[in-house]
Amino acid sequence: MHIGDIGVEIFFVISGFVIPFSAANSRPGQFLLKRFIRIYPAVLVSSFIAFGALCLASGNAASHIPALLRSLTLLPVGPWIDGVLWSLAVEIVFYCVIAFLIPLGARGRLMLAAWLGISSAVFTLAVAAVFYLDLHGLQQEAASSAIRYYWKISLVRHGVFFALGMLIHDLSHGNSDRSKRTCAIALTAVGAFQIVLFQHLSAPSIELAAASSVIKAGIWLLAIAALVVCIRRRAEIASLVGPWAGTVTSLGLLSYTLYLNHYTVGGVVGSALVAHGYNSVATLIITTSTILAISIWVQTGPERHLQDKLKQLLLARRVALART
């Protein structure tokens, strides 16, 4: 049962909610520069860690160099040194569209949310109609076509999640009316349905798809509910967190390096432990501990250091250019 990747859909909603904060009062170039400083240092370090792990596992460094270069240059087309980077490529496309629309302000963001939501909903319903109704005997063709990468990188497939996050952001800032609340509910329904649909498209059996799709959709809905509660109760939560605010912030930042290091490193470490006869419990504990230790080191050490250096270099240079 494959349910761990539900974090992608949760991540895209959170991104849609958070990115408007970063884009506010920023020029397009400044916004993209800030996002680059935020995401690239961890990608750089984690890509070399994944490269090292794969080289140790395979004994063939040369075969992994093309994937490493794609990761280091943030190319939107894989394969990358770590399989999870496809979602970061989608995220970067979202950043670029946001930057393009910054001159239009809040109106531009609402236009983008509407476009992403509508196009993603139409795509989801079209795939569902062909797959579930088996129109013209094209069920298998629909399944294979719908999961292709270009639907992801074009934001058509996951647009509903970004749109929902953007709409939640707008609603949380007092721009609340019945039509927007209705749209948010509709986007939530489409998002949950898409999760169920694509689990059916990829699961090897109907029984497995039925169970895993309900679990995945349920986890996603709980995450959205938690986000809404946190927004509505942010003052109480901030007061409750109080002295631990710094720790909570650090844990939030750690989620990014965990995302970058869990897949390839976890796979290599776990496979090596199984090959050496470790049982499942020991393998889980050691693999999880290794991933956590590496992620903490990346987040507290080289990522932070590189971010500081990039801020000094790039932002200072940009200010200097603006003054000339």
N, C-alpha and C positions, 0 to 999 in steps of 0.2 A: 504494500500500500504506500503510494508516493504522495506524501502530504507536506513534506518539509519546504517545498518551494512556494507555499502560500505566502511566505514572507515577501515575495516579489510584489504581489498585488497590494499587500499592506504598505510596503515601502513606497509604491507609486502614489497611493492616496496621501501619505504623509508628505511626500515631496510636493504634490499639488497644493497642499495646505501651507507648507513652510516657504516655498520658493517666492511667492508674492511678497513676503517680508523682506527677503534679500533684494528683490528687484525694486522695491519702493525707494524712491529718491536716489536711484542709481541711473547712470547713463549705460547704454548697451554694452560698450566696451568695458566699463568698470565692473558691471555685473558679471560678465563672462570671466574677467580676470579674477574676481573674488571666488567664483566657483572653481576655477582652475587651481587656485591656491588651496582651496578646501579639499578637493578630491585627488589631485595628482600625486602629492608626496606619498600617500599610503599606497597608491597604485604602483608607483615606482618601486618602493621597497618590497611590497608583497609579491610583485611580479618576479623579482629576482629570487625571493624565497621559494616561490612555486617552481621556478626554473631549476633551482638547486635540488629541490625534492625530486623532481622528475628525472633529473640527470642521475641522481643517486639510485633511483629505482630502475632506470632503464640502462644506465651505463652508456648512453648515446646522447651527448650534449648537442651535437650538430642538428639532430632532427627536431629539437625544440626551439632552435634559434628563431625561425620565422614567426612562430607563435609569440615568442618573447618580444620581438620587434613590433608586432601588431599591438601588443598590450602597452608597450612603452610609448608608442606614438598615438595611442587611443583611436586606432582605426575603427570605423563602425562595422567592419566586416571581419569575422573570425576565420579560422579558429584562433583563439587567444590562449595564452599560457594557463589561464584559469577559466573554466567554463562559465562561471557566473558573470563574467565581464560583459556578456551580451546585454544584461539589464542596465549596466552602467552606460553602454552605448546608447540605449534607448533614452536614458536619463539625460545624456548630453544633447541629444536631438531636442528634447523638451526644453533644455536651457537655451538653446539657440533660437527656438521659436519664441520663447518668452522675451529674449533680448531684442529680437526683431520688432516685437510689439510694445516694448517699453515706452516709446514716444506717445502711444495712444493711451497710456495710463490704465486706470481701472476698467475703462470701456474696452480696451484691447484685450485685457485678461478675460473679461466676461465673454467677448466674442470667441476667444480661443476655447474657453470652457464649453461654450455651446457647440462649436464645431467638433471638438474632440468627443463630446458626449453623444451627439447625433450620429456622427460617422461610425463610432464604435458600436452604438446600439444597432444601427442598420446592418453592420457587418456581422454582429453576433446573431441577430435574428435571421439573416440570410443563411448563415452557416447552419443554424439550428433547423431551419425549414428543410434544407436539402438533406441534412444528416438524419433527423428524426423521421421525416416523411419519406425518405429515400426517393426523392424526386428523380425520375428518369433513370433510376438505378445508379445514381452518382454518389452514394453514401461514402464509399471508400475514397473517391476522388475528393469529396468535400473535406474529409478528415485530413488527407495528406496535404491538400492545398491550404487549409486554414491554419495549420501549424507552421507554415513557412516563415522564414525570418523577415521577409520584406513587410509582412503585416505588422510585425513588432517594431521594426526600425522606423516605419512610417507613422507610428503612434495610432494606427487604426485599431489594432487589437486592444491595446491597453489604455487607449485614450479615455475610456469611461472612468478609470481609476484616478488619473490626473484631474479630470474634470470634476469628479466628486470632491477631491481634496480642495480644489480651487473654489468650489461653491461653498464648502464648509468654511473656508477662510473668509469669504464674503459675508456669509451669514453671521459669523462670529464677531464681525466688526459693525454690527448694528444695521447692516443692509438686509434686513429680514422682511420678507413679505410672503404671502401665501404662495405665489407662483414659484418663487425660489425654493421654498421648503418642499413644494410638490416636485420640483425638478430634482432636488437632492434625494428624495424618497425614490423617484423613478430611476435615478442613476445607481442608487444602492441596489435596487431590484435587478437592474441589468448586470451590474457587477457580480452579484451573487449567482445569477443565472449563467453568466459567462464562465465562471469558475466551475460550475457543475457541468456545463457543456463540454469544456475542454478536457475535463477529467474523463468524460465519456469517450472523447475522441482518442485519447491516448492510452486508456486502460486496456489490458489484455482480455478482460472478461466483463460482462454486464454486471455480475454480482460484485466484483471488486470495484467497479466504477460507481455503483450505487452507494456502497458504504463509504468509500474514500471521498466522493464528491460532496456528500452531506457533511462529513467531518471538516473538509477544507472550507466549504462555504460557511459553516458554523463558526470556525475559527476567525475567518475574515470578518464576519458580521460582529462578532464579539470585539474584535480589534477596533472596528469603526465606532461601535457603541462606547468603548473605552475612550477613544479620542474625543468624542462629543462630550462625554461626562467630564473629562479633564479640562476641556475648554470652558464649559459652563461653571465648573467648580475650581477654576484656576487659582482664585484668591485663597480659598480654603486649603487647596493642595499646597500652595506656596508657603502658607503659614504652617502647615503640618510638617512639610519637609524641613523648613527652617535651617538648622545648623548643618544638615546633610545635603544642602543644595549643590555644593561643589562635587560631592560624591555622585549624586544623581546625574549631574552634567557629564562627569567623566564616564559613567556607565553608558550614557547615551552616545557619546563620542566613540566608545569602544565598540559599539554595534557595527560601525563601518569597517573597522579592521577585522572584526570577526567575520563579517560578510566576505571580505577579500581573501581570507586565509583558511576558511573552513573546508572548502571544496577539494582543491588539489592536495593541499598538505594533509588534510584529514584522510583523503583517499589513500595517499601513499603510506602514511603511518599506520592506518587501520589494516591495509593489505599486508604490510610487512609483519605486523603483530600476529595476524591470522596465520600467515605462512610459517611463523616460528612457533605455532602451537598454542598461542594464548586463547583463553576462552572468551566468550562474547562480553562478559562483564568487565574483565580486565582490559580487553581491547577498547571498550567504550570509555572507561575511566582514563586510561593512558592517552588515548587519542584526543579526548575532550580537554584534558589537562594540557597537552602539548599545544593544541590550537589556541587555548586561552592564554597560555604563557607567551606564545609568539605574538598574539594580537595585542596583549598588554604592552609588550616590549615595543612593538611598532608604534602604537598609539602614544606612549609616554616618552619614547626616545626619538628615533629618526623622523617620524611624521611631524612631530611638534617642531623639531629643529629645522627641518626643511621648510615648513610653513613660515616660520619666522624669517628665514633667509630669503624666501621668495617675496614675502611682504616688503622687506627692506629693499630688495633689488627691483622688483617689478612696479610696486606701488610708488616708490620714490622716483623711479624713472618716469612714470606716467605723470606725476606731479610736475617734474622738471620740464617735460615736453609741453605740458599745458601752459606753462609760464613763458615759453619761448614764442 
